Amino acid sequence: MLVKTYGSAVSGIDAFTVTMEVNISAGIKFFLVGLPDSAVKESEQRIDSAIRENGWKYPQQRIVINMAPADIRKEGSAYDLPLAVGILAASGQCATERLGKYIMMGELSLDGQLKAIKGVLPMALKAKAEGFDGFIVPRANAKEAAVVEGLKVYGADTLKEVVEFLCGDAGVISETVIDTEAEFNRQNADDTLDFADVKGQENVKRALEIAAAGGHNILLIGSPGSGKSMMAKRLPSILPPLTLEEALETTKIHSVAGNIKSEMALMTTRPFRSPHHTISDVALVGGGTYPQPGEISLSHNGVLFLDELPEFKRSVLEVMRQPLEDRRITISRSKFSVEYPASFMLVASMNPCPCGYFNSPSRRCTCGSGQVQKYLGRISGPLLDRIDLHIEVVPVPVGKLNDAPCGEPSSEIRKRVVAARAIQSERFKRSKGVHCNAQMTPRMLSTYAKPDAQGQTVLKMAMDKLGLSARAYDRILKVARTIADLDKSETVTALHISEAIQYRSLDRDTWGN
C-alpha cells in the first residue's frame, strides 16, 4: 500500500516541503532513498522501537520510502514522526484520510516520546504558504510555531497521540493558540541593563546615542577598566524596539540555530552577541558541513560586540567586510548555496596598545617605539573604513565614582533615538534597502548630508590640519547627518560637523605617534 506524509526542510532561513512516499509490499528489506544523511537513515531503529513500545506491529515486509524532492539532501532526526506515521498508515494501522492536511515534524525517542527540533518557525510559515490545514510538532515547539496566524498548530507529546489524532480523536491533542500581538507587547518591556548604572563617561554615552540613532558601527578605544564593555552591553537598551516584522525575522534565524526555548514564542528584544576572540571564520559568518547561521546572522537586527578587536585572527575580521556592506552573507559550496541576513551594528572595543595604557592620563605606557602602530596595524584599513565612529574612552578616577551622580536612564535616551530614526524612516521611505543614515550611498550624501557653507569650511580645515584620511570624509558626513537628526535640524551645520570630526580618532595622522 502506498501512502504519503508531509514534512519540511530548512535551507538558509527558508523552508521547503518534503513528501514522504511510503510503500509496503511483499519482501523483508527496508529502503530509504532521497539523499538522507546518517541521522535520517538511523531513524529506522528509533521508529521500530517506538512502534513496538506503543503496541503496534512493525511490518516484516519490504518497506520503500522516498523523500521527495530526491535531489536535495535531507538532514537531521526531525523526520522521525512523518516517517513513522507513514509506515503505520501504509501497514493499515493508522487512518490515511487526514494525512494530506498536515505537515508533521518531530524526533522520536525509543519509547515514542517526541523531542524538540530546530527550524520550526520557517517550517510553519511554509506550511501556511502552501495551504496545509495544520502543523503537528513536539509540544516544546508549539508556541514557536503558533505565532504564524492562519495556521492550526498542534503540540503533541508522543507518537501515540499523533496517531489517535489522525484517526479522528480530535480531543487527544489541542490546538495551540497564541495572540501574537499580545505576546509581542508582553515580552517587549524587559531591559535588565541600563545606562543609569554608568557614572561619568558622558562623551562616550553621547557617541553611543549617535551610533544607535543612525545605525552606525562604533569602535571604543581605551585602557583596561575604563568601562568599554559595560557601556557596549547597554547599547541594545537604547536601540529602537523591534517591530513585529523584525521580531519574526529574528526569531526565524534563531529557530534555525536551535536557540528558541520551549516557553518562548517570539524574540522581542534585539539580539546582543559577543563571541570570544578565538572564534573561527566559519563560526562567525556561518556555514559548515551542515550549514548553520553564524554570529553575524544571529546578530541580525541587533548588535555584534567584538571585545579586544586586535586579538581576533585577521582572517576572521576580513570575512566581515562584505557582510558589513551588503548586510547579507552567502555561503557557497560545490553542491549548494544558502543565504543568511546579516544586518547588524558592529560594536568593537580595544586597548590602544599592547600594555593598554597609551594616552592614559594616570599610567605610563611601557610599549616601545613602533609597537603602538604595529598593534593598530592588526586591524586593516578597509575594515576601519566600515566603522563610522572611533571613540577614546578615558577611565573615571576612582575617587570620583562615589560622588558622581547616576547617569541618564536608557528609557530617556531611547526616546531621542526613536525620534531620530522616525525622521530617517520618512527620509528613506522611497529608497529600497536604506533605512538609516549609516546605509546612505555617496549619491545620497550629496542630497541629504550636504553641510552649509560654514560647515564645509570647518570640514575642509579639519581634513587639512588634522591629517584626516579621505575615507573619513563620507563617514563624517553620515555621522553629522545623524547628529542633525537628533537636533531635529534639516540642515547639517558647522556645529554638527565639528562634533562628528571628534569621533574619527584613528584617522588622525598624529594617533599612535
For each residue, the residues with C-beta under 8 A, 3 or more apart:
1: 23 24 90 91 92
2: 21 22 23 90
3: 21 22 86 89 90 96 99
4: 19 20 21 22 86 99 100
5: 19 20 22 82 83 85 86 89 99 104
6: 17 18 19 20 82 99 100 102 103 104 132
7: 17 18 20 78 79 81 82 103 104 105
8: 15 16 17 18 103 105 119 123 126 127
9: 15 16 18 72 74 75
10: 13 14 15 118 119 122 123 256
11: 14 15 16 72 336 338
12: 256 291 338 339 340
13: 10 122 252 253 256 293 340 341
14: 10 11 122 126
15: 8 9 10 11 119 122 123 125 126
16: 8 9 11 69 72 126
17: 6 7 8 103 126 127 130
18: 6 7 8 9 67 68 69 74 79
19: 4 5 6 67 68
20: 4 5 6 7 65 66 67 79 82 83 86
21: 2 3 4 65 66 67 68 86
22: 2 3 4 5 63 64 65 83 86 87 89 90
23: 1 2 63 64 65 90
24: 1 59 61 62 63 64 87 90 91
25: 61 62 64
26: 61 62
27: 61 62
28: 60 61 62
29: 62 63
30: 44 62 63
31: 62 63 64 65
32: 36 40 41 43 44 65 67
33: 36 64 65 66 67 70
34: 65 66 67 68 69 70 74
35: 67 70 71 72 73 74
36: 32 33 40 41 67 73 74 79
37: 40 41 73 74 75 76 290
38: 41 42
39: 42 43 75 76 77
40: 32 36 37 43 67 74 75 76 77 79
41: 32 36 37 38 44
42: 38 39 45 46 77
43: 32 39 40 46 47 77 79 80 83 108
44: 30 32 41 47 48
45: 42 48 49
46: 42 43 49 50 77 80 107 108 109 110
47: 43 44 50 51 58 80 83 84 87 108
48: 44 45 51 52 58
49: 45 46 52 53 110 111
50: 46 47 53 54 80 84 108 109 110 111 112 159
51: 47 48 54 56 57 58 84 87 88 112 159
52: 48 49 56 57 58
53: 49 50 110 111 112
54: 50 51 111 112 158 159 160
55:
56: 51 52 88 93
57: 51 52 91 93
58: 47 48 51 52 87
59: 24 63 87 90 91
60: 28
61: 24 25 26 27 28 91
62: 24 25 26 27 28 29 30 31
63: 22 23 24 29 30 31 59 87 90
64: 22 23 24 25 31 33
65: 20 21 22 23 31 32 33 34 83 86 87
66: 20 21 33 34 70
67: 18 19 20 21 32 33 34 35 36 40 70 74 79
68: 18 19 21 34
69: 16 18 34 72
70: 33 34 35 66 67
71: 35
72: 9 11 16 35 69
73: 35 36 37 335 336
74: 9 18 34 35 36 37 40 67 79
75: 9 37 39 40 290
76: 37 39 40 79 117 118 290
77: 39 40 42 43 46 80 107 108 117
78: 7 81 105 106 107 117 118 119
79: 7 18 20 36 40 43 67 74 76 82 83 105
80: 43 46 47 50 77 83 84 106 107 108
81: 7 78 84 85 104 105 106 107 108 114 136 159 162
82: 5 6 7 20 79 85 86 104 105
83: 5 20 22 43 47 65 79 80 86 87
84: 47 50 51 80 81 87 88 108 159
85: 5 81 82 88 89 94 99 104 159 162 163 166
86: 3 4 5 20 21 22 65 82 83 89 90 99
87: 22 24 47 51 58 59 63 65 83 84 90 91
88: 51 56 84 85 91 93 94 163
89: 3 5 22 85 86 92 93 94 95 96 99
90: 1 2 3 22 23 24 59 63 86 87
91: 1 24 57 59 61 87 88
92: 1 89
93: 56 57 88 89 163
94: 85 88 89 163 166 167
95: 89 98 99 166 167 168
96: 3 89 99
97:
98: 95 101 102 166
99: 3 4 5 6 85 86 89 95 96 102 166
100: 4 6
101: 98 132 133 134
102: 6 98 99 132 133 134 135 136 154 166
103: 6 7 8 17 123 126 127 132 134 135 136
104: 5 6 7 81 82 85 135 136 137 162
105: 7 8 78 79 81 82 117 120 123 135 136 137
106: 78 80 81 114 115 117 136 137 138 156
107: 46 77 78 80 81 114 115 116 117 138
108: 43 46 47 50 77 80 81 84 112 113 114 115 159
109: 46 50 112 113 114 115
110: 46 49 50 53
111: 49 50 53 54
112: 50 51 53 54 108 109 158 159 160
113: 108 109 157 158
114: 81 106 107 108 109 138 139 156 157 158 159 162
115: 106 107 108 109 138 140
116: 107 138 140 141 262
117: 76 77 78 105 106 107 120 137 138 141
118: 10 76 78 255 256 257 258
119: 8 10 15 78 122 123 255 256 258
120: 105 117 123 124 137 141 144 145 255 260
121: 124 125 144 145 147 148 248 251 252 255 260
122: 10 13 14 15 119 125 126 252 255 256
123: 8 10 15 103 105 119 120 126 127 135 145
124: 120 121 127 128 135 144 145 146 147 148 151 153
125: 15 121 122 128 129 148 252
126: 8 14 15 16 17 103 122 123 129 130
127: 8 17 103 123 124 130 132 134 135 148 151
128: 124 125 131 132 148 150 151
129: 125 126
130: 17 126 127
131: 128
132: 6 101 102 103 127 128 135 151
133: 101 102 152
134: 101 102 103 127 151 152 153 154 175
135: 102 103 104 105 123 124 127 132 145 151 152 153 154
136: 81 102 103 104 105 106 154 156 162 165 173
137: 104 105 106 117 120 141 142 145 153 154 155 156
138: 106 107 114 115 116 117 141 142 155 156 157
139: 114 142 155 156 157 262
140: 115 116 155 262
141: 116 117 120 137 138 144 145 155 260 262
142: 137 138 139 145 146 153 154 155 176
143: 146 147 155 176 178 262 263 264 265
144: 120 121 124 141 147 251 255 260 264 265 266
145: 120 121 123 124 135 137 141 142 148 151 153 176
146: 124 142 143 153 176 177 178 265
147: 121 124 143 144 178 180 183 248 251 265 266
148: 121 124 125 127 128 145 151 153
149: 180
150: 128
151: 124 127 128 132 134 135 145 148
152: 133 134 135 175
153: 124 134 135 137 142 145 146 148 175 176
154: 102 134 135 136 137 142 165 173 174 175 176
155: 137 138 139 140 141 142 143 173 176
156: 106 114 136 137 138 139 161 162 165 173
157: 113 114 138 139 161
158: 54 112 113 114 161 162
159: 50 51 54 81 84 85 108 112 114 162 163
160: 54 112 163 164
161: 156 157 158 164 165 172 173
162: 81 85 104 114 136 156 158 159 165 166 173
163: 85 88 93 94 159 160 166 167
164: 160 161 167 169 172
165: 136 154 156 161 162 169 170 172 173
166: 85 94 95 98 99 102 162 163
167: 94 95 163 164
168: 95
169: 164 165 172
170: 165
171: 174
172: 161 164 165 169
173: 136 154 155 156 161 162 165
174: 154 171
175: 134 152 153 154
176: 142 143 145 146 153 154 155
177: 146
178: 143 146 147 183 265
179: 182 183
180: 147 149 183 184 244 265 266
181: 184 185 244
182: 179 185 186
183: 147 178 179 180 186 187 265 266 268
184: 180 181 187 188 244 247 266 268
185: 181 182 188
186: 182 183 189
187: 183 184 190 266 268 269
188: 184 185 241 242 268 269
189: 186
190: 187 268 269
191: 194 237 269 410 411
192:
193: 197 233 234 236 237 410
194: 191 197 234 237 409 410
195: 198 205 231 234 237 238 407 408 409 410 413
196: 406 407 408 409 410
197: 193 194 230 234 406 407
198: 195 201 205 227 230 231 234 407
199: 396 401 404 405 406 407
200: 396 400 401 404 407
201: 198 204 205 227 231 393 396 407
202: 205 206 407
203: 206 207 391
204: 201 207 208 220 227 231 391 393
205: 195 198 201 202 208 209 231 407 408 413
206: 202 203 209 210
207: 203 204 210 211 218 389 391 503
208: 204 205 211 212 218 231 232 234 235 238
209: 205 206 212 213 238 413 416 417 486
210: 206 207 213 214 216 389 479 482 483 486 503
211: 207 208 214 215 216 217 218 235 345 347 388 389
212: 208 209 215 235 238 239 240 345 413 417
213: 209 210 416 417 420 421 482 485 486
214: 210 211 388 420 424 436 437 438 478 479 481 482 485
215: 211 212 345 435 436 437 438 439
216: 210 211 345 388 389 437 438 478 479 482
217: 211 324 345 346 347 348 386 387 388 389 438
218: 207 208 211 345 346 347 348 387 388 389 390 391
219: 309 348 349 350 384 387 389 390 391 506
220: 204 228 231 232 347 348 349 350 391 393
221: 349 350 351 352 390 391 392 393 505 506
222: 226 227 228 349 351 352 392 393 394 395
223: 226 351 352 356 357 360 363 393 395
224: 351 356
225: 395
226: 222 223 393 394 395 396
227: 198 201 204 222 230 231 393 395 396
228: 220 222 231 232 307 349 393
229: 232 233 305 307 349
230: 197 198 227 233 234
231: 195 198 201 204 205 208 220 227 228 234 235 393
232: 208 220 228 229 235 303 305 307 347 349
233: 193 229 230 236 272 274 305
234: 193 194 195 197 198 208 230 231 237 238 410
235: 208 211 212 231 232 238 239 272 303 345 347
236: 193 233 239 269 270 271 272 302 303
237: 191 193 194 195 234 410 414
238: 195 208 209 212 234 235 410 413 414 417
239: 212 235 236 270 302 303 345 414 417
240: 212 414 417 418 421
241: 188 268 418
242: 188 246 247 250 267 268 269 270 301
243: 246 247
244: 180 181 184 247 248
245: 248 249
246: 242 243 249 250 301
247: 184 242 243 244 250 251 266 267 268
248: 121 147 244 245 251 252 266
249: 245 246 252 253 300 301 341
250: 242 246 247 253 254 267 270 271 300 301 302
251: 121 144 147 247 248 254 255 260 266 267
252: 13 121 122 125 248 249 255 256
253: 13 249 250 256 257 293 297 298 300 340 341
254: 250 251 257 259 260 267 271 298
255: 118 119 120 121 122 144 251 252 258 259 260
256: 10 12 13 118 119 122 252 253 292 293
257: 118 253 254 292 293 298
258: 118 119 255
259: 254 255 298
260: 120 121 141 144 251 254 255 264 267
261: 264
262: 116 139 140 141 143
263: 143
264: 143 144 260 261 267
265: 143 144 146 147 178 180 183
266: 144 147 180 183 184 187 247 248 251
267: 242 247 250 251 254 260 264 271
268: 183 184 187 188 190 241 242 247
269: 187 188 190 191 236 242
270: 236 239 242 250 301 302 303
271: 236 250 254 267 298 299 300 301 302 303
272: 233 235 236 299 302 303 305
273: 295 298 299 302 303 304 305
274: 233 305 306 307
275: 279 283 284 295 304 306
276: 279
277: 306 307 308 311 312
278:
279: 275 276 283 284 295 312 316
280: 283 284 316
281: 284 285 313 315 316 319
282: 285 286 287 288 294
283: 275 279 280 294 295
284: 275 279 280 281 294 295 296 316 319 320
285: 281 282 294 296 297 319 320 323 329 331 342
286: 282 291 292 293 294 296 297 329 331 340
287: 282 291 292 294 331 333
288: 282 291 292
289:
290: 37 75 76
291: 12 286 287 288 331 333 336 338
292: 256 257 286 287 288
293: 13 253 256 257 286 297 298 340
294: 282 283 284 285 286 287 297 298 329 340
295: 273 275 279 283 284 298 299 304
296: 284 285 286 299 300 304 320 323 329 342 344
297: 253 285 286 293 294 300 329 340 341 342
298: 253 254 257 259 271 273 293 294 295
299: 271 272 273 295 296 302 303 304 342 344 345
300: 249 250 253 271 296 297 340 341 342 343 344
301: 242 246 249 250 270 271 343 344
302: 236 239 250 270 271 272 273 299 344 345
303: 232 235 236 239 270 271 272 273 299 344 345 347
304: 273 275 295 296 299 344 345 346 347
305: 229 232 233 272 273 274 347 348 349
306: 274 275 277 309 312 346 347 348 349
307: 228 229 232 274 277 348 349
308: 277 311 312 349 350 351
309: 219 306 312 317 348 349 350 379
310: 350 351 375 376 378 379
311: 277 308
312: 277 279 306 308 309 316 317
313: 281 316 317
314: 317 318 378 380
315: 281 318 319
316: 279 280 281 284 312 313 319 320
317: 309 312 313 314 320 379 380 383
318: 314 315 321 380 383
319: 281 284 285 315 316 322 323
320: 284 285 296 316 317 323 324 346 383
321: 318 324 325 382 383 386
322: 319 325 326 329
323: 285 296 319 320 326 327 328 329 342
324: 217 320 321 327 346 386
325: 321 322 386
326: 322 323 329 342
327: 323 324 341 342 343 433 439
328: 323 339 340 341 342 343
329: 285 286 294 296 297 322 323 326 339 340 342
330: 337 338 339
331: 285 286 287 291 337 338 339 340
332: 337
333: 287 291 336 337
334:
335: 73
336: 11 73 291 333
337: 330 331 332 333
338: 11 12 291 330 331
339: 12 328 329 330 331
340: 12 13 253 286 293 294 297 300 328 329 331
341: 13 249 253 297 300 327 328
342: 285 296 297 299 300 323 326 327 328 329
343: 300 301 327 328
344: 296 299 300 301 302 303 304
345: 211 212 215 216 217 218 235 239 299 302 303 304
346: 217 218 304 306 320 324 386 387
347: 211 217 218 220 232 235 303 304 305 306
348: 217 218 219 220 305 306 307 309 387
349: 219 220 221 222 228 229 232 305 306 307 308 309
350: 219 220 221 308 309 310 379
351: 221 222 223 224 308 310 354 355 356 375
352: 221 222 223 356 357 358 359 372 375 376 392 512
353: 356 357 358 365 367 371 372 375
354: 351 367 371 375
355: 351 358 365 366 367
356: 223 224 351 352 353 360
357: 223 352 353 360 363 364 365 366
358: 352 353 355 365 367 372 512
359: 352 365 392
360: 223 356 357 363 364 365 394 395
361: 394
362: 395 397
363: 223 357 360
364: 357 360
365: 353 355 357 358 359 360 372
366: 355 357
367: 353 354 355 358 371 372 375
368: 371
369:
370: 373 374
371: 353 354 367 368 374 375
372: 352 353 358 365 367 375 376 512
373: 370 376 377 512 513
374: 370 371 377 378
375: 310 351 352 353 354 367 371 372 378
376: 310 352 372 373 379 506 511 512
377: 373 374
378: 310 314 374 375
379: 309 310 317 350 376 383 384
380: 314 317 318 383 384
381: 384 385 471
382: 321 385 386
383: 317 318 320 321 379 380 386 387
384: 219 379 380 381 387 390 471 506
385: 381 382 471 475
386: 217 321 324 325 346 382 383
387: 217 218 219 346 348 383 384 390
388: 211 214 216 217 218 438 475 478 479 503
389: 207 210 211 216 217 218 219 479 503 504
390: 218 219 221 384 387 503 504 505 506 507
391: 203 204 207 218 219 220 221 503 505
392: 221 222 352 359 505
393: 201 204 220 221 222 223 226 227 228 231
394: 222 226 360 361
395: 222 223 225 226 227 360 362
396: 199 200 201 226 227 400 401 404
397: 362 400 401
398: 401
399: 402 403
400: 200 396 397 403 404
401: 199 200 396 397 398 404
402: 399
403: 399 400
404: 199 200 396 400 401
405: 199
406: 196 197 199
407: 195 196 197 198 199 200 201 202 205
408: 195 196 205 412 413
409: 194 195 196 412 413
410: 191 193 194 195 196 234 237 238 413 414
411: 191 414 415
412: 408 409 415 416
413: 195 205 209 212 238 408 409 410 416 417
414: 237 238 239 240 410 411 417 418
415: 411 412 418 419
416: 209 213 412 413 419 420 486
417: 209 212 213 238 239 240 413 414 420 421
418: 240 241 414 415 421 422
419: 415 416 422 423 486 488
420: 213 214 416 417 423 424 482 485 486
421: 213 240 417 418 424 425 436
422: 418 419 425 426
423: 419 420 426 427 485 488
424: 214 420 421 427 428 435 436 437 485
425: 421 422 428 429 435
426: 422 423 429
427: 423 424 448
428: 424 425 431 434 435 436 439
429: 425 426
430:
431: 428 434 444
432:
433: 327 439
434: 428 431 439 440 441 444
435: 215 424 425 428 439
436: 214 215 421 424 428 439
437: 214 215 216 424 440 449 478 479 481 482 485
438: 214 215 216 217 388 478 482
439: 215 327 428 433 434 435 436
440: 434 437 444 445 448 449 478 481
441: 434 444 445
442: 445 446 474
443: 446 447
444: 431 434 440 441 447 448 449
445: 440 441 442 448 449 450 474 477 478 481
446: 442 443 449 450
447: 443 444 450
448: 427 440 444 445 481
449: 437 440 444 445 446 477 478 480 481 492
450: 445 446 447 477 492
451: 454 455 456 458 459 477 480 491 492 493 494 496 497
452: 455 456 491 492 493 494
453: 456 457
454: 451 457 458 493 494
455: 451 452 458 459 480 492 493 494 496 497
456: 451 452 453 459 460
457: 453 454 460 461 494
458: 451 454 455 461 462 494 497 498 501
459: 451 455 456 462 463 473 476 497 501
460: 456 457 463 464
461: 457 458 464 465
462: 458 459 465 466 468 476 497 501
463: 459 460 466 468 472 473
464: 460 461
465: 461 462
466: 462 463 501 507 508 509 510
467: 508 509 510
468: 462 463 472 473 476 501 504 507 508
469: 472 507
470: 473
471: 381 384 385 474 475 507
472: 463 468 469 475 476 504 507
473: 459 463 468 470 476 477
474: 442 445 471 477 478
475: 385 388 471 472 478 479 504
476: 459 462 468 472 473 479 480 497 500 501 504
477: 445 449 450 451 473 474 480 481 492 500
478: 214 216 388 437 438 440 445 449 474 475 481 482
479: 210 214 216 388 389 437 475 476 482 483 500 503
480: 449 451 455 476 477 483 484 492 496 497 499 500
481: 214 437 440 445 448 449 477 478 484 485 492 496
482: 210 213 214 216 420 437 438 478 479 485 486
483: 210 479 480 486 487 496 499 500
484: 480 481 487 489 490 491 492 493 496
485: 213 214 420 423 424 437 481 482 488 489
486: 209 210 213 416 419 420 482 483
487: 483 484 496
488: 419 423 485
489: 484 485 492 493 496
490: 484
491: 451 452 484
492: 449 450 451 452 455 477 480 481 484 489 496 497
493: 451 452 454 455 484 489 496 497
494: 451 452 454 455 457 458 497 498
495: 498 499
496: 451 455 480 481 483 484 487 489 492 493 499 500
497: 451 455 458 459 462 476 480 492 493 494 500 501
498: 458 494 495 501 502
499: 480 483 495 496 502 503
500: 476 477 479 480 483 496 497 503 504
501: 458 459 462 466 468 476 497 498 504
502: 498 499
503: 207 210 388 389 390 391 479 499 500
504: 389 390 468 472 475 476 500 501 507 508
505: 221 390 391 392 508 511
506: 219 221 376 384 390 511
507: 390 466 468 469 471 472 504 511
508: 466 467 468 504 505 511
509: 466 467 513
510: 466 467 513
511: 376 505 506 507 508
512: 352 358 372 373 376
513: 373 509 510
